[in-house]
Amino acid sequence: MTTTNDEHDAYKRGRAAIKNLTTKDRNFNWWLDYSNAIVAVRTEAMRDAFTNQPVGKAYNANHARIMRREKLDGEFDDNTRKDCVAMVDNLHHPVDARRAHGILAWRSGLDASTRARLNHPTSIMRRWKKDTEPLIEKQAGSMGEPKKSPFLDALGDAELERDDARRSAQDLRALLGRVLDEAEDLPDLLRAAIQEALR
């Protein structure tokens, strides 16, 4: 299959980014160049596999082939590459419509030292998700687990003991009923006492 000029350019910038990321101080723009190259690989692999989803045997084979061909594999693990793709997918507009800002808009709101410190895709994705978490989920998370009351614990224990006592009483009544039915030589006084207890 043919590779587009944009993909060639993305691959070239991605290879340069790998060299910079492995030999110099890392920065966001190099990660962005590498991420764009990984997204270009995904696009070309989907096109070559005749699919519109990045899944399946044909897609995986084409993806691996292109990564080797363009010398983009080997330096970073699968999780980093996954976060690279997620970062590009959420760069301008978040995929999750409940989030207010894409990553670029969110980064522009950070102070310079935080922005300089947050450049690895995994760190960026983790912090961006935390900072842009939908309000309802954030409120639910801040409430935490409800505080336990010692009174409620005691009430629960008492209810368990009551239920155990009821079960024991029912078992005892059943046993006494069997004694009445099966024992023929039971003294009259004992038979009367059991009958009284079963009322």
Beta strands, then each sheet from edge to edge (+ up, - down):
end
